[in-house]
């Protein structure tokens, strides 16, 4: 069977691939951060590395958390709930905040992003952008209606190693891609009060983790023509583990696994008719820094990509650059891709029997 190698829509413009993400690309941009959890702190620490990003404000329901977060990371202002208004409303009323990074639990994304867009703020929203495709479409429609920037924070798409893997696959060096395998799993203690296990928060392996394996399949083979999902659920209805088998009319296939039960190496493998690409190193399915490439019987070639900060600076540079240039969506992470991802996940959840309160 002879198949033409696909051209990935995920590949950034050539002039962006080798650019230094720490080099300023324009005017200062004022940032607000909603939530003070671990991911918000990690991303904000990387944001502080950008010389044209201004840490303007952070909001929390609790004053002590907002104050501590602001002092630790160097925000100009902090806001918290009081008798007059919520911390979120106060942040969205701050005229110095141009763009908001939303780091709340999944189930709160739609409401927070909607409020930010309604207030005239651009938004970077942590993945998944919403619980389901219906919510995602509503936010995309609102952003386009208001002419505001909106992007889902899928940071792996902007990492140099991921972009390089797509370049190699699209170049034909490993021949025609026929098969992709990717996984991510770790044993999460079963705590029904924890976000990752809470049905009301959109918990489960699929929404939290599946986007990472999916990136390698979609980026090299395009959107699949069929999706088969199997998995295991907790008594509360959250998926603890799942396996997705993706199929393409060309005959290509992908096997993607995510788990909150088993510890896995967190790797991705792209196999073509003439060779393969494999991510190398810890957590390389979502934070790759090395690629192993073999073509034919040649020796394995290793390419290395230094990580800057925790790895979020490339994504944050893209948002900052887009705002400086007046763009309303990223050409590397377009809104249609977020919508397509949510539709795929909706279909997988239906097969798994996972239903969230937001779906009703």
C-alpha positions as CSV (number, residue, x, y, z in Angstrom):
1,X,0.0,0.0,0.0
2,X,1.4,3.4,-1.0
3,X,0.2,6.4,1.1
4,X,1.2,10.0,0.7
5,X,2.7,11.5,3.9
6,X,0.4,14.1,5.3
7,X,1.3,17.7,5.8
8,X,0.7,18.5,9.5
9,X,-1.4,21.6,10.2
10,X,0.4,21.7,13.6
11,X,3.7,22.8,12.3
12,X,4.6,26.4,13.1
13,X,5.7,28.9,10.5
14,X,9.4,28.4,9.7
15,X,10.4,31.8,11.1
16,X,9.0,30.8,14.5
17,X,10.6,27.4,14.9
18,X,14.1,28.7,15.6
19,X,13.1,31.9,17.4
20,X,14.3,32.6,20.9
21,X,11.0,32.7,23.0
22,X,12.7,34.9,25.6
23,X,13.3,37.7,23.0
24,X,10.6,40.4,23.2
25,X,8.3,40.6,20.1
26,X,6.6,43.9,20.8
27,X,4.9,46.1,23.4
28,X,4.3,45.1,27.0
29,X,1.2,43.0,27.6
30,X,-0.6,43.0,31.0
31,X,-1.5,39.5,32.3
32,X,-4.0,38.4,34.8
33,X,-4.1,34.9,36.3
34,X,-7.3,33.3,37.6
35,X,-6.6,30.7,40.4
36,X,-3.5,30.1,42.6
37,X,-3.0,26.3,42.3
38,X,0.2,24.4,41.3
39,X,-0.3,24.8,37.5
40,X,-0.9,28.5,37.9
41,X,2.3,28.9,39.8
42,X,4.4,26.9,37.4
43,X,3.1,28.7,34.3
44,X,3.4,32.1,35.9
45,X,7.0,31.5,36.8
46,X,7.6,30.9,33.1
47,X,5.6,33.9,32.2
48,X,7.8,36.0,34.4
49,X,10.8,35.1,32.1
50,X,9.2,37.0,29.2
51,X,10.5,40.6,29.2
52,X,7.4,42.0,27.4
53,X,4.9,40.2,29.7
54,X,3.7,42.2,32.7
55,X,2.4,40.3,35.8
56,X,-0.5,42.6,36.5
57,X,-3.0,40.8,38.7
58,X,-4.0,37.5,40.2
59,X,-7.4,36.5,41.7
60,X,-8.6,33.9,44.2
61,X,-11.6,33.4,46.3
62,X,-9.4,33.6,49.4
63,X,-7.4,36.8,50.2
64,X,-4.5,35.0,51.9
65,X,-3.9,32.8,48.9
66,X,-4.1,35.7,46.4
67,X,-1.8,37.9,48.5
68,X,0.8,35.1,49.0
69,X,0.7,34.2,45.3
70,X,1.1,37.8,44.2
71,X,4.0,38.4,46.6
72,X,5.8,35.2,45.7
73,X,5.6,35.7,41.9
74,X,5.7,39.5,41.7
75,X,2.2,40.6,40.6
76,X,1.4,44.3,40.8
77,X,-2.1,43.6,42.2
78,X,-4.2,40.8,43.8
79,X,-7.9,40.4,44.2
80,X,-10.1,38.2,46.3
81,X,-13.8,37.7,47.1
82,X,-15.3,40.3,49.5
83,X,-18.8,41.5,50.3
84,X,-18.8,43.8,47.3
85,X,-17.7,41.5,44.5
86,X,-15.7,38.4,43.6
87,X,-12.0,38.3,43.1
88,X,-12.6,37.3,39.5
89,X,-14.9,40.3,38.8
90,X,-12.4,42.6,40.4
91,X,-9.6,41.2,38.2
92,X,-11.7,41.5,35.1
93,X,-12.4,45.2,36.0
94,X,-8.7,46.0,36.1
95,X,-8.0,48.1,33.0
96,X,-4.3,47.1,33.0
97,X,-5.2,43.4,32.5
98,X,-5.3,42.7,28.7
99,X,-5.2,38.9,28.8
100,X,-6.3,36.4,31.4
101,X,-4.8,32.9,32.0
102,X,-7.5,30.6,33.4
103,X,-6.1,27.8,35.6
104,X,-9.3,26.7,37.4
105,X,-10.6,23.1,37.4
106,X,-12.0,22.0,34.0
107,X,-15.7,22.3,35.0
108,X,-15.2,26.0,35.8
109,X,-13.5,26.9,32.5
110,X,-16.6,27.8,30.5
111,X,-18.0,30.2,33.1
112,X,-14.7,31.9,33.8
113,X,-13.7,32.3,30.1
114,X,-17.2,33.5,29.3
115,X,-16.9,36.2,32.0
116,X,-13.5,37.2,30.8
117,X,-14.6,37.6,27.2
118,X,-17.7,39.4,28.2
119,X,-15.4,41.9,30.1
120,X,-13.4,42.4,27.0
121,X,-10.3,40.4,28.0
122,X,-8.4,38.0,25.8
123,X,-7.9,34.5,27.2
124,X,-5.5,31.7,27.5
125,X,-7.4,28.8,29.0
126,X,-5.8,25.7,30.5
127,X,-6.6,22.5,28.7
128,X,-9.2,21.1,28.2
129,X,-10.7,24.3,27.1
130,X,-14.1,23.1,28.4
131,X,-15.9,20.0,29.5
132,X,-17.6,19.3,26.2
133,X,-17.9,20.5,22.6
134,X,-21.1,22.5,23.2
135,X,-19.4,24.7,25.8
136,X,-16.3,25.1,23.6
137,X,-18.4,26.2,20.6
138,X,-20.2,28.8,22.8
139,X,-16.9,30.3,23.9
140,X,-15.4,30.3,20.3
141,X,-18.6,32.0,19.0
142,X,-18.3,34.6,21.8
143,X,-14.6,35.3,21.2
144,X,-15.2,35.7,17.5
145,X,-18.3,37.9,18.0
146,X,-16.2,40.2,20.4
147,X,-13.1,40.1,18.2
148,X,-11.0,38.8,21.1
149,X,-8.1,36.4,21.3
150,X,-8.8,33.0,22.7
151,X,-6.5,30.0,22.9
152,X,-6.4,26.6,24.6
153,X,-3.2,26.1,26.6
154,X,-1.9,22.9,25.0
155,X,1.8,23.7,25.7
156,X,3.3,20.6,24.1
157,X,2.3,21.9,20.6
158,X,4.8,24.7,20.9
159,X,7.8,22.8,22.2
160,X,10.8,22.6,19.8
161,X,11.1,18.8,20.1
162,X,7.4,18.2,19.2
163,X,7.6,20.7,16.3
164,X,10.8,18.9,15.1
165,X,9.2,15.5,15.2
166,X,6.3,16.8,13.0
167,X,8.9,18.2,10.6
168,X,10.7,14.9,10.3
169,X,7.5,13.0,9.8
170,X,6.1,15.4,7.2
171,X,9.5,15.5,5.3
172,X,9.1,11.8,4.4
173,X,12.4,10.9,6.0
174,X,10.8,7.9,7.8
175,X,8.6,7.2,4.9
176,X,4.8,7.0,5.2
177,X,3.5,7.0,8.7
178,X,1.4,4.0,9.3
179,X,1.2,3.6,13.1
180,X,1.5,5.8,16.2
181,X,1.6,4.7,19.9
182,X,1.6,7.0,22.8
183,X,0.7,6.8,26.5
184,X,0.7,8.6,29.8
185,X,-0.1,7.1,33.1
186,X,0.5,7.5,36.9
187,X,-1.1,6.1,40.0
188,X,-3.2,8.8,41.5
189,X,-4.4,8.1,45.1
190,X,-8.1,7.6,45.1
191,X,-9.4,10.7,46.9
192,X,-12.9,11.7,45.9
193,X,-12.3,15.2,47.1
194,X,-9.4,15.7,44.7
195,X,-10.2,17.4,41.4
196,X,-8.8,14.6,39.3
197,X,-11.3,12.1,40.7
198,X,-14.3,14.4,41.1
199,X,-17.1,14.0,38.5
200,X,-18.3,17.5,39.1
201,X,-14.8,18.9,38.3
202,X,-14.5,17.0,35.0
203,X,-12.1,14.5,36.6
204,X,-10.8,11.3,35.0
205,X,-7.8,10.2,32.8
206,X,-9.4,11.2,29.5
207,X,-9.9,14.9,29.9
208,X,-6.8,15.4,32.0
209,X,-4.3,13.4,30.0
210,X,-5.6,12.1,26.6
211,X,-4.7,15.4,24.7
212,X,-1.0,14.5,25.0
213,X,-1.0,11.1,23.3
214,X,-3.6,12.5,20.8
215,X,-1.1,15.3,19.8
216,X,1.3,12.8,18.3
217,X,-1.3,10.9,16.3
218,X,-3.2,13.9,15.0
219,X,0.0,15.9,14.3
220,X,1.4,13.1,12.1
221,X,-1.7,11.5,10.6
222,X,-4.4,14.1,10.8
223,X,-7.8,13.7,12.4
224,X,-8.9,10.1,12.6
225,X,-11.8,8.6,10.6
226,X,-12.8,6.3,13.5
227,X,-12.4,6.3,17.3
228,X,-12.9,3.2,19.5
229,X,-12.7,3.8,23.3
230,X,-12.5,1.2,26.1
231,X,-11.8,1.8,29.7
232,X,-12.5,1.4,33.4
233,X,-14.7,3.7,35.5
234,X,-14.9,4.3,39.3
235,X,-18.2,3.6,41.0
236,X,-18.7,7.4,40.9
237,X,-18.5,7.3,37.0
238,X,-15.0,8.8,36.5
239,X,-12.8,7.1,34.0
240,X,-9.7,5.7,35.8
241,X,-8.1,4.3,32.6
242,X,-8.8,4.3,29.0
243,X,-7.5,3.1,25.6
244,X,-8.3,4.8,22.3
245,X,-7.8,3.0,19.0
246,X,-7.9,5.5,16.2
247,X,-8.3,4.5,12.6
248,X,-7.8,6.3,9.2
249,X,-9.4,5.3,5.9
250,X,-5.8,5.0,4.6
251,X,-5.2,2.0,6.9
252,X,-3.1,3.9,9.4
253,X,-3.7,3.3,13.1
254,X,-2.9,4.7,16.5
255,X,-3.1,3.2,20.0
256,X,-3.3,5.8,22.8
257,X,-3.6,5.0,26.5
258,X,-4.1,7.1,29.6
259,X,-4.3,5.9,33.1
260,X,-4.7,7.1,36.7
261,X,-3.9,3.6,37.9
262,X,-0.6,2.5,36.3
263,X,2.8,4.1,36.1
264,X,4.0,4.3,32.5
265,X,7.1,5.7,30.7
266,X,5.2,8.6,29.1
267,X,6.5,8.2,25.6
268,X,5.4,8.4,22.0
269,X,6.4,6.4,19.0
270,X,5.8,7.3,15.3
271,X,6.4,4.5,12.9
272,X,6.8,4.9,9.1
273,X,7.5,2.6,6.2
274,X,11.2,3.6,6.3
275,X,11.9,4.3,10.0
276,X,10.6,5.6,13.3
277,X,10.7,8.6,15.7
278,X,10.6,8.0,19.4
279,X,10.5,10.5,22.3
280,X,13.2,9.9,24.8
281,X,13.4,10.9,28.5
282,X,11.1,11.3,31.4
283,X,7.6,12.7,30.7
284,X,8.6,13.0,27.0
285,X,5.0,12.5,25.7
286,X,4.1,16.0,26.9
287,X,7.6,17.5,27.7
288,X,9.9,16.1,25.1
289,X,13.6,17.2,25.1
290,X,15.1,14.4,23.0
291,X,14.1,12.5,19.9
292,X,15.5,9.2,18.7
293,X,15.3,8.7,15.0
294,X,16.1,5.6,13.0
295,X,15.9,5.4,9.2
296,X,16.4,1.9,7.6
297,X,19.3,0.1,9.1
298,X,21.2,3.2,10.0
299,X,22.3,3.9,13.6
300,X,19.8,5.7,15.8
301,X,20.2,9.4,15.7
302,X,19.4,11.5,18.8
303,X,18.4,15.1,18.6
304,X,18.3,17.2,21.8
305,X,16.3,20.3,22.6
306,X,17.1,22.3,25.9
307,X,14.1,23.1,28.0
308,X,13.6,26.7,28.9
309,X,12.0,27.2,32.3
310,X,9.4,24.5,32.9
311,X,8.6,24.4,29.2
312,X,5.7,26.9,29.0
313,X,7.6,29.9,27.6
314,X,7.0,28.9,24.0
315,X,3.2,28.8,24.5
316,X,3.3,32.1,26.4
317,X,5.4,33.7,23.7
318,X,2.9,32.7,21.1
319,X,0.0,34.3,23.0
320,X,2.0,37.5,23.7
321,X,3.1,37.7,20.0
322,X,-0.4,37.2,18.8
323,X,-1.8,39.9,21.0
324,X,1.0,42.3,19.9
325,X,0.1,41.6,16.3
326,X,-3.6,42.0,16.8
327,X,-4.5,38.3,16.1
328,X,-7.6,36.8,17.5
329,X,-6.4,33.2,17.4
330,X,-3.1,31.4,17.1
331,X,-2.1,29.9,13.7
332,X,-0.3,27.1,15.6
333,X,-3.2,26.4,18.0
334,X,-6.3,27.5,16.1
335,X,-9.8,27.4,17.7
336,X,-11.0,24.8,15.2
337,X,-8.5,22.4,16.6
338,X,-9.8,22.8,20.1
339,X,-13.3,22.2,18.8
340,X,-12.3,19.1,17.0
341,X,-10.5,17.8,20.1
342,X,-13.6,18.3,22.2
343,X,-15.8,16.6,19.7
344,X,-13.4,13.6,19.6
345,X,-13.3,13.5,23.5
346,X,-17.1,13.8,23.6
347,X,-17.4,10.7,21.4
348,X,-14.9,8.8,23.4
349,X,-16.7,9.7,26.7
350,X,-20.0,8.5,25.2
351,X,-18.4,5.1,24.5
352,X,-16.9,5.0,28.0
353,X,-20.2,6.0,29.7
354,X,-18.7,9.1,31.4
355,X,-21.3,11.9,31.9
356,X,-20.5,15.1,33.7
357,X,-23.0,17.5,35.3
358,X,-22.0,20.1,32.6
359,X,-23.3,17.8,29.9
360,X,-26.9,18.0,31.2
